Amino acid sequence: MESVYPPSPVLSSRSVVTLASLSALLASLDSAVNIAFPAITAAFSLDVTLIQWIVISYVLTYASLLLGCGRLADLWGHERVLTWGLAGSTLAFLSCSLAPTFAWLLVARTLQGVGVALVFAAAPALVTLAVPAETRGRALGIFQMSAAAGFALGPLLGGVLVDSFGWRSVYLFRVLPAFLLTLVAARRPRILHEHPDDQHFDLFGAVTLAGSVAGFLLALSRSRDLGWTSPLVLVLLLVASMCLAGFVVAEARVSAPVVDLSLFRRPAFTVANLLNVLANCATFAIWLLVPYYIVNALGYSAFTGGVLLMTCPLATALAAPLAGWLSDRLGTSLLSTLGLGTAALGLWCISRLEAASSSLSVALTLALVGLGLGIFQTPNMSFIMGAIPRVQQGVAGSMSQMMRTLGVVLGVTGASMLFGSRRAVHAVQLQLPLASDPRSFMPAFQDVFVVAAIVCAVAFGLSLLRRSESSKSL
């Protein structure tokens, strides 16, 4: 059994949490890229529909590799995996900024997905391993605050950079910070890393899991454009199902699996992961539809829209540390439930917005959803991290991040399909010549957020059924 401990636990815990939080901040600044989509489209003379591959190439790589990278971090060392993730991110940012063709950019985005998978496989684990179980919630609150802050600042920074220096700057500005963080991570001694010496990395399990996740997510993504009966979508679902079956069979036969599937026999653990999916599925409709509402229905500028949208992740960033601190004292279930109820209320308030609503009412409703997410995310992540043994904290952190990503993809797919179908229905009811008529936007927008509020309310109800647990580390 390998075990290395730092000479100064207090100093080390602070520096480790800071390093992990700054790494999360850097990764979440990728929200700056979205504002550059029109400029990238023009630079490479692309059809607008092709821009989605900038997102798909990144998200699919990141999500499919997360759990495998988490297991690798548990075996190889979390600091080492974080260092390689930051180094890979540095190279990816530089490659994206220098991309001479769109194909080059997509390859660089795939490399960026690998880098961020390594970062998020290691960073949450470092946070939980660097602090006692009694203060895990507070430390994870700081970590979540940093990620939310990056997500909030990204669009504003991206807008300024694109206007001043062009689209390449949304990648280039992160090269130096990523390089400096790589140097800091590489110079740190390995801490709190322990595992049985005879355990080996389950490569077959990691590959089949990655194939399953990538296949299902890609099928979900392509179903929006091609439909569920498309041959490509059906083939993707078949391949993903076969990979999942191979993964389940393999994990039952190896002594050191990528994921201990017996964890899902614990109802509380399964519910906590399901809540993570549902919460992100419901709330991501904001990022899909609210920008169009602000710009097209309310008539605000893109900059004003960015400021209004920022209120949601900003509220999340402000609530996360307090929620983490309270979860150490009150337990995780109570706060998770409160957060889901608050988010559901905020989503319902968004469904009540109209074309004549004030900017203040928009900001307050978005902030209410962000507040709910901040109250929910940290305690829920703390529970999941605490439910998995300390020698598998890489897998624990990766599990939480992967469920979030799955919820986002489901939310994008579901909200876009629902919005399209409801807009067509309202166009008929209003006797409009085209479904795309602006007058069909608001009723369809309101319908989507009613459903989003219901999904979040279902998560709230499931959370109420859980017994109160503080989830100290195993």
N, C-alpha and C positions, 0 to 999 in steps of 0.2 A: 504494500500500500504506500503510494507516494503522498507526502503531505509537506507543504512548505508554508510557513507562517511568517508574517512580517514582524520585525522587531518592535514596531510602534503601532499597535492596532488603531489608536485614535487617529493619528496622522494619516495612516494608510487608508482607513475607511473614508475619510474626507476626500483624499486625493483620488481614490478609486471612484467614488460616486461622482466627483467632478469630471473625471475623464470619461466615464460612461455617459454622463448627461450631455457633455459637449459633443460626444460622438452621435448621440441621438438627435441633438440640435442640428448638427451638420447634415445628417441623413434626411431629416424632415424638411430642410430648406429646399428640397426638390419641388415643393409646391411653387417655387419661382418659375419652373419650366412652363407651366400651363399658360402663363400670360405671353410666352414667346411663341406659341403655336402659330398664330397668323404670320409672324415674321419668318419662321422656319418653312411654312408652306410656300411663301413667296420666294424664299431664297433658293429652294430646290425645285420650284415650279411643279408643286404637287397638287393632286386632287385633294380636296379637304378630307375625304374619307380615309386617306392613307395616314393622316396624322395620328390616328388611334394606335398605330403600331409603335409609336414612341412610348405610349403608356403600356401597351400589351407586352412588348419585349422586356420591359423593366419589371412590371408587376408579376408576370408569370415566372420569370427567373427567380425573383426574390421569394415569392410565396412557395414555389416548389422545392427550393433548397433549404428553407428555414429549419425544418426539423432535423434533416441530415446534418446541417452545419451545427445545430445545437448539440447533437450527440458527439460530433467531432470535437467541439469545444470542451465537453465534459471529459473526453479521453485525452485530448492533446494539450489542453490548457486554455482557459478563457482569455488570458492576456495575450497569448500567442495568436489565437484566432482573431481577436479584436485588432491586433497589429496588422495582420494580413488583410483583414477587411478594410481598414483605413488605407493601407497601401494600395489595394486594388481600387478603392474609391478614388484615390488621388490620380491614378493612371486613367481611370474611366472618365473623370471630369476633364482631364487634359485631352483625351482622345475625342470626347464629344465636342469640345470647343474648337478642335482643329479639323473636324470631319469635312472632307472635300466632297463627299456624296451622301445621299440619304441612307444608302446601304451601310456605309461606314458608321453613320450615326446610330443605326439600329444595333450594330455589333457592339459599339461602345456602350450603348444603353444596356445591353445584355450583360456586359462586364460590370456595369454599375449595379445591376441587380445581384450579381454574385457578391460584390463588395458589401452591399447593404445587408444581404442575408448573413454574411459572416459577422457584421457589426451587431445586428440585432439578435444573433444567436448567442453572442458573448456578453454584451453590455448589461442586459437585465440580470443575468446570472452573477456578474461581478458585483452589482449593487447589493443583491441579497446575500452573497457570501461575505461581503466586507463588513456587514453590520449584524448585530444580534437580532434574533427573531422578534424581540420586543419593539424594535425600532424599524422593522422592515417596511412598514407602510409609509412612514415619513420619508425614508430614503427613496422608495419607489415613487412617492409623490413628487419629489424633486426631479427624478428622471422623467416622469410623465409631463411635468411642467415644461421641461426643456424641449421635449418633442413637440408639445402643443405650441410653444413659443415660436419654434422654427416654422411650423406649419402656418402660423398667423403672419409672421414677418415675410415669408417667401413671396407671396404675390406682390406686396408693396416694393420689396427690393427688386423683384423681377421686372416690374413695370418701369422703375427708374433706370435700371441697367439696360433694358431693351431700347428705351427712348434715347439713352445717352450713348451707348456703345454697340448696340446690335444684339442679336439673339445669342451669339456665342458667349457673351459675358455672363449669362445665367449659369453656365458651367464653369467658366474660367475663374469667377470670383471665389469659388470653393476649393480651388487647387491648393493655394498656400495654406489655408486653415487645415485642410486634410493632411497635407504633408507634415505640418507642425505637430498635429495630433498623433500621426504615425511615429514620429521621433519620440514623443513623450511616452507612448504606449510601449515602444521597443525598449526603452531604457528602464521601464519598471520591472522590479523583481516579480517572479511568479508567486502568487499568494493563494492560500485557501484552495488549492487544487489537490484533490485526492481521488483515486480510483484504484480498484484492484489491478495489479500488474498483468494478470492473465486475460483481461478483457480486450477484445479487438473490435475494430469498427466494422459494422455490418453493412458492407458495400451493396450487396444485393437488395437488402431492405431499404437502404437510402435511395437507390436508383428506382426501384418500383414505386416507392412512395412519391418521389419527385415526378415520375411519369403519370401517376394517378392524379396528383394535384394539378399539374400542368394541363393534363387532358381535360379534366372537368372544368377548370377555369377558362380554358380556351374555347371549349364547347359553349359555355355560358356566354362568353363574349361574342362569339360568332353567331349565336342564335338570334341576337338582336337584328342582324342584317340578313341572315339566310333563312331563319326559321328553324324550328325544332326538327322538322322532317327532312332537312337538307342532308344529302349523303355525307358531306364533310362533317357536319355536326354529329350524325349518327356514328360515323367511324371513330370520331374523337371520343364519344361516350363509350363505345365498345372497347377501345384501347385502354381508356382510363379505368374501366371496370375490370379488365383483365389484369392491369397493373395492381389495382387495389386487392384483388383476390390473391395474386402472387405475394403481395406484401403481407397480408394477414396470415397466409399459410407459413411464410418464411419466419415471421416474428414469433410464431408459436413454437418453432423448432430450434431457435438459437438461444444460447445462454445469456447473451448480452444484446437484446434487441434495440433498434433505434428508438422505439416507443414501447413502453410497457403497457400493452393494451388492457391489462387487468385494472388499470387506474379507472377506466371508464365503467367498471362495475360499481364504482362509488357514485351514487346518484348526485351528491352535491358537486362533485368534480365535473360530471357530465353536464349538469345544469349550468354551472359557472361558465363553461366554454360555450354552451348554447346561447346564454345571455349575451356573451361577447359578440357572437355572430348577429343576433337579432338587433342589438343596440346599434351596431355599425351599419347594418342593412337599412334600418329605419332612418337614421340621421344623415346618411350620405346623399339622400335626395336633395338636401340643401345645396350641395356643391354641384349637383347636376342641373337644377332648375332655378334656384334663387338668383344666380347671376343674370339669367334672361329676364326674370321678373323685375329686377332692379333697373336694368338698362332699357329693356323694351317696354315694359308696362309703366314703370315710374318715370322713365326718361332721364335717369341720372347718367353721369359720365362713368367711364370704366374706372377711373381713379376713385370716385365717390363710391362706386360699387365695391371696390376692393376694401375701402375703409369700413363699409357696412359689414361685409362678409367677415372681416377680421374680428368683429365682436364675438363671434362664436368660438373660435379656437383661443382667443384671448381670455374669455371667461373660463374655458377649460383649463388653461395654464394657471390662472389665479386660484381656481378651486382645487386643483390636484394636490398641492402640498398640504393644505388644510385637511382634505379628505384622507390623505395618507396618515397624517398625525392622529386624526380622530379614529381611524380604523384600528390603530394600535391599542386604543383604549375601549372602544365600543364594539369591536368585532367587525368583520367584513360584510356580513349579510345585511345588516340594518342600513348601512350607508349605500350599498349597491342598490338596494330596493328604493331608497329615497332618491338616488340619482336617476334611476329609470323612470320613476314617477314624474320627476321634474322635467326630464327630457320629453316624455310623452305629452305633458302639458304644453311645453314649448312648441312641439310639432303641431298640436291642435291649434295653438294660437297662430302659427304660420298659415294654417288652412283657412283662417278667418281674415287674412289680409286681403285687401282689395286694391284696385288700380289707383285709388285715391288715398291710400294709407300714407301716413307721414313717415319720414326717415327715422324718427325717434321710435315709432312703434315697430318698425322693421328691426332696428338695432336691438330693442329690448327683447323681442321674441327670439331672435337669433342668439342673444346672450343667454336667454333662459335655457335653450337647448344645450349650449356650450357649458353652462353651469351644471346641468344634469349629467353631461358626459364626464365632466371633471370629478363630480362626486362619485360616479359609478366606476370609472375605469381603474383608478388606483386601488381601491379596496378589492375589486374583482381580480385584478392582476396579482395582488398580494395573496389572495386566497389560492389561486392557481399555483403560484410559486411555492407557497407553503405546503401545498398538498403533495408535492413531488419531492423525493429525498434530495438532500443537499448535493449528493454526488451526481445528480441529474438536473442541475439548475439550468444548464444550457438548453436542454429539451424543454424545461418548464417555460422559460422565457420565449423560446421559439414557438411553443404551442399557443401562447397568448397572442403573439404577433400574427401567426398564421390565421387564427380564428378571426382576428380583426380584418385581415385582408380578404378572407372569404366573405365576410359580411359586406365589405365594400363592393366587391364584384357582384354579389347577389343584389345589393342595393342599386347599383348602376343599371344592371340588366332589368330588374323588376320595375324600377321607377320609370325607365325609358319606355318599356313596353306598355306599362299602364298609362303613362301620359299620352302616348300615341293613340291607344285605343279609345281613351276617354275624350281626347280631342276630336276624334272622328265622330263619336257619338254626339258630342255637343254641337258640332258643325251641322249635323242633320237636324237636331232639335231646334237650332237657331236659324235653320234654313240658309246656311252660308254656302257660297259657291265652292269653296275649298276648305279642307280640314285645317290647312295652314293659315287660315284667316286669323288675324290678330285677336278678333273677338272670341275665338274659341280657346284662347290661351288661359285666361284666368279661371274659368270653371274647371278645366282639366288640371290646372296647377293646384287648385283647392282640393280636388278629388284625391290627387296623389298624396297630399300631406294628411288628409283624413286617414287614408290607409296606413301611411307611415306612423301616425299617432297610434293607430290600432295595434300595429306590430310591436311598437314600444310598450304599449299597455299590456299586451300579452306577456312580454318579457317581465314587466312589473309584477304581473300575477304569478308567473312561475317563481320569481324571486321571493314572493311572499310565502310560498309553500315551503321554502327551505327553513331548516332549523338554524338558529343563530350559532355561528361558528367563528372562533377567532383564528383558526388555522395556523397554529404555530408550526414551525418547520419540523419535518420528520427527521 
